[in-house]
Amino acid sequence: MHKKTIESVFKCKVLDGYGASDGGITAFEHHDGFYEVGYNCLVKQQSRDEESRGPIIVTDLLNYSMPLINYQLGDEIEMNNEKNSGFPYNGQIINKVLGRISDIIELENGSVLTGPGFTILFKDLPVEYYNIRKTGLNTITCKIKTLPEYNTFHEQLIKNTFAKQMGEEAKLIIVYTEDIIISENGKVQYFGN
């Protein structure tokens, strides 16, 4: 939506870009669904699903001081070589950038939930902590540690937002807790598959 508005107002083309400095990758979407990867790195996927989606692995070809060979960025991409075979670019092509693996939950009904959207939801609510997990077939469990100002209005706002994002045939379970889940590396866990 923003892209089309900017292009309309300024009468210019806006390129969607993808990159990660630590992996040395840059890619730009000159045509919808085709991110042209720069020649400075190699991209591959060790594993992928039937839709050609899987974690991205990059090798920076220009970093001589600290080469990262087969560096796992933590992002998931779609890279369909069959679709890309007829595209007029002689480099590698990414078809879709899905985001951080830890920030994506895919439901069986086709809905995809991402962590950043829920960060925006919860930042203005009287919630000290939340944890969103897929816990079953089309089922999401949201654990919430509330602050004293939390009330039924906030709960209904959370339910409505999840309902919009999860789509039909999906179930939300809200669990109120006093616990905060910490990962092995000591970071607080908010969202995950």
C-alpha positions in Angstrom: 0.0 0.0 0.0 2.7 2.5 0.9 4.8 1.5 -2.1 1.9 2.3 -4.5 1.1 5.6 -2.8 4.8 6.7 -3.0 5.0 5.7 -6.6 1.8 7.5 -7.5 2.6 10.8 -5.6 6.3 11.1 -6.7 5.9 9.4 -10.1 8.8 7.1 -9.6 9.6 3.4 -9.1 10.2 2.2 -5.6 12.3 -0.9 -5.2 11.8 -3.3 -2.3 15.2 -4.3 -1.0 16.4 -7.2 1.2 19.7 -7.4 2.8 21.8 -8.4 5.8 25.2 -6.9 6.5 26.4 -9.8 8.6 25.8 -12.2 5.7 26.8 -9.9 2.9 23.6 -10.3 0.9 21.7 -7.6 -1.0 18.7 -8.2 -3.3 16.3 -5.9 -5.0 12.8 -6.6 -6.4 12.8 -4.9 -9.8 9.8 -7.1 -10.8 7.1 -8.4 -8.4 8.1 -11.7 -6.9 11.7 -11.6 -8.2 14.4 -10.3 -5.8 17.6 -10.2 -7.8 20.5 -11.2 -5.5 23.7 -9.2 -5.9 26.8 -11.0 -7.3 28.7 -10.6 -4.1 27.2 -13.7 -2.4 25.8 -17.1 -2.9 22.4 -18.1 -1.6 21.1 -21.6 -0.9 18.6 -23.5 1.2 19.5 -26.7 2.9 15.9 -27.7 3.3 12.7 -26.4 1.9 9.0 -27.3 1.8 6.8 -28.1 -1.2 6.4 -24.3 -1.8 10.2 -23.8 -2.0 10.3 -22.1 1.4 13.1 -22.7 3.8 15.9 -21.0 5.8 18.4 -19.0 3.8 22.1 -19.8 3.9 24.5 -17.3 2.4 28.2 -17.2 1.6 29.7 -13.7 1.3 32.2 -13.8 -1.6 33.8 -10.5 -0.9 34.6 -10.8 2.8 38.2 -11.9 3.0 38.9 -10.8 6.6 36.1 -12.8 8.2 34.6 -15.2 5.7 31.3 -16.7 6.8 30.8 -19.8 4.7 27.3 -21.2 4.7 26.1 -18.5 7.2 22.6 -19.1 8.5 20.9 -15.7 8.8 17.8 -16.9 10.6 15.5 -15.7 7.8 13.2 -17.8 5.7 12.8 -17.2 2.0 11.0 -18.7 -1.0 13.3 -19.6 -3.8 11.6 -21.4 -6.7 14.3 -22.3 -9.3 11.7 -23.7 -11.7 9.8 -20.4 -11.7 13.0 -18.4 -12.0 14.4 -20.4 -14.9 12.7 -18.1 -17.5 13.4 -14.8 -15.7 15.9 -12.6 -17.6 18.6 -12.2 -14.9 21.7 -14.4 -14.8 22.1 -14.3 -11.1 20.2 -15.9 -8.2 16.6 -14.9 -7.5 14.6 -14.9 -4.3 10.9 -15.0 -4.9 9.7 -14.0 -1.4 11.2 -12.9 1.9 9.1 -14.3 4.7 11.1 -13.0 7.6 12.8 -14.4 10.7 12.2 -18.0 11.2 11.5 -17.4 14.9 9.0 -14.7 13.9 6.8 -16.7 11.7 3.9 -19.0 12.6 2.1 -20.7 9.7 -1.4 -22.1 10.4 -2.9 -25.0 8.5 -5.7 -22.7 7.1 -3.0 -20.7 5.2 -2.7 -17.8 7.7 0.7 -16.5 8.5 1.4 -14.7 11.8 4.5 -12.6 12.3 6.1 -11.4 15.5 6.5 -7.7 14.7 2.7 -7.2 14.3 2.1 -8.5 17.8 4.9 -6.4 19.2 2.9 -3.4 18.0 -0.3 -4.7 19.5 1.1 -5.4 22.9 3.4 -2.3 23.3 0.4 -0.1 24.3 -1.4 -2.6 26.4 -1.0 -3.0 30.2 0.9 -6.3 29.7 4.2 -7.0 31.3 4.9 -10.1 29.2 3.3 -12.2 26.4 4.3 -15.4 24.7 2.6 -16.5 21.5 3.0 -20.2 20.3 1.4 -22.5 17.9 0.2 -25.4 20.1 -2.0 -27.5 17.7 -3.8 -27.7 14.5 -4.9 -24.1 13.7 -4.4 -23.3 17.4 -2.5 -20.5 19.0 -1.8 -20.2 22.7 -1.1 -16.7 24.1 0.3 -16.5 27.6 0.0 -13.1 29.2 1.4 -11.6 32.3 -0.8 -8.6 33.0 -0.3 -5.3 34.8 -3.0 -4.0 37.3 -4.7 -1.8 34.7 -5.5 -4.7 32.4 -9.3 -5.4 32.0 -11.9 -7.1 29.7 -11.5 -4.3 27.1 -7.9 -5.2 26.6 -8.7 -8.9 26.5 -11.4 -8.3 23.8 -8.9 -6.2 21.8 -6.4 -9.0 21.8 -9.1 -11.6 20.8 -10.3 -9.4 17.9 -6.8 -8.8 16.6 -5.9 -12.4 16.7 -9.2 -13.4 15.0 -8.4 -11.0 12.1 -4.9 -12.4 11.7 -5.6 -16.1 12.3 -8.6 -16.4 9.9 -11.3 -19.0 9.9 -11.2 -22.3 11.6 -8.5 -21.1 14.0 -8.6 -21.1 17.8 -7.0 -18.8 20.3 -6.3 -19.9 23.8 -5.4 -17.1 26.3 -3.6 -18.3 29.4 -2.9 -15.8 32.2 0.5 -16.4 33.9 3.0 -15.1 36.3 5.9 -16.8 34.6 8.2 -15.4 31.9 9.7 -17.9 29.5 13.5 -17.5 29.0 15.4 -19.3 26.2 18.7 -21.1 26.7 20.7 -18.1 25.6 19.0 -15.9 28.3 16.6 -14.0 26.1 13.0 -13.5 26.9 10.8 -15.4 24.4 7.8 -13.6 23.0 6.9 -15.4 19.8 7.7 -18.7 18.1 6.6 -21.6 16.1 
